[in-house]
Amino acid sequence: MKKRIFFLALIVLAALAAACGDDAPKKDAQSADDKALTQAVSGPFTEAEFKKFLADLPSVPGLSAHSQTAATGGVLSDQVKSAIKACGWDEDRFTYIYGHAVSMLGLDQVERTRGEMEKQLANMPEDQRKMMRQTMGGEMDRQCQAIRADVDKMVPAGEQAIVRGHMAALRSALGMPAE
């Protein structure tokens, strides 16, 4: 039974992995609403600002991978707000960067899973690999493309590049294991 569950999970993950394509953000794909939000919080963040964010993130309680309890219903606790201000941040600016960073982290996880699944598929006999690809169908392709499209709509291309360039540091700042 455990082997069947593992095999089924492998199929689902392989489908998700195969569905994700090119990891380059589309130029100017950000939605009008998200462009307005970006401008409302002083425009896209810079690499220097992101580095400061990474340095300050571990000192903000409840935002690590182990304790994402800072927000309840989208509202930050007073403790989190105080910690953000103590680091010299405007609350809206900090949460804007945090939201974009976590979105990029989620996309990175999907892409890593895709890569791992492709490696596993490559080690399978051709008939099994073909069966797996047929079983997956196009639904996972659409789901992965939808994830990428959502990130592209929300996170400006320049910010995506900055976060990708500091993904290991982001994982570390969030208390996640290095990959």
Sequence and secondary structure as in RCSB ss.txt:
>XXXX:A:sequence
MKKRIFFLALIVLAALAAACGDDAPKKDAQSADDKALTQAVSGPFTEAEFKKFLADLPSVPGLSAHSQTAATGGV
LSDQVKSAIKACGWDEDRFTYIYGHAVSMLGLDQVERTRGEMEKQLANMPEDQRKMMRQTMGGEMDRQCQAIRAD
VDKMVPAGEQAIVRGHMAALRSALGMPAE
>XXXX:A:secstr
 HHHHHHHHHHHHHHHHHH    S  TT   HHHHHHHHHTTSS  HHHHHHHHHHGGGSTT STT   SEETTE
E HHHHHHHHHTT  HHHHHHHHHHHHHHHHHHHHHHHHHHHHHHHHTS HHHHHHHHHHHTTHHHHHHHHHHHH
HHHHS HHHHHHHHHTHHHHHHHTT    
